[in-house]
Amino acid sequence: MSVRPLREQVSDEEWRLRVDLAACYRLVALYGMSDLIFTHLTVKLPASVTGGTEHFLINPFGMLFEEITASSLIRIDRDGNPLTDSPLPVNRAGFVIHGAIHEARPEVACVLHTHTRAGVAVSARQDGLLPLSQQATLVMGSLAYHDYEGIAVRDDERARLQRDLGAHDCMILRNHGLLTVGMTIADAFWRMYTLESACRIQVDAQHGGGRLVLVDRQIVDGVTEAVSAVSDAHPARLAWPALRRRLDEVSPGYDH
């Protein structure tokens, strides 16, 4: 008996989110932000798809990010239990952070978490991210910090993660890595790309020695307004179609 492809088993809305999330996994790998099979990117399925129950999409534990496809993503419940068949398991411990953020921020559709070399380096500095670049100023207006508590497997850390993120869209997890959220997958990816770029620039600048020139606080405070003046569309949503086109050329197959 033949088995129908997953594309024929899910709604158009779920499939669109699956394709965008698979693209996001591929882009994280393409831009050097993956960590073998570890870390996670999640998206919450809308109530129109789930009937009001909270379900999420996450990567199967064991696939490299550049291997992820729309069909390989696993639907899970709020406790990280798989709801769709997969030959690979779900890393339920990896959903502790994501589940906490999705629970506290119902308006957030997507959560990205990375362990990049530059992100961890900046997270290990007491002064954290400095206003050294335009990239840094783009995220500093909505940047939070969370102290390291070991590998995130304990449920009691969830409340502190929620408290520390608050209403911010970016968070540096001390001695651990980076986290961003967004109302769309494109929003969360753009914030992660920008935060990661800011961390790489800072590591390079501090490695060079000499005195650093910091951006004036007044300029940092005015960045959000300045970005709005550039275009009516959010930069994430302007860039996303172009990023998808690049994937079609260099990493095809994510939309299968």
Order of alpha helices (4+ residues) and beta strands (2+ residues): alpha-beta-alpha-beta-beta-alpha-beta-alpha-alpha-beta-alpha-beta-beta-alpha-alpha-alpha-alpha
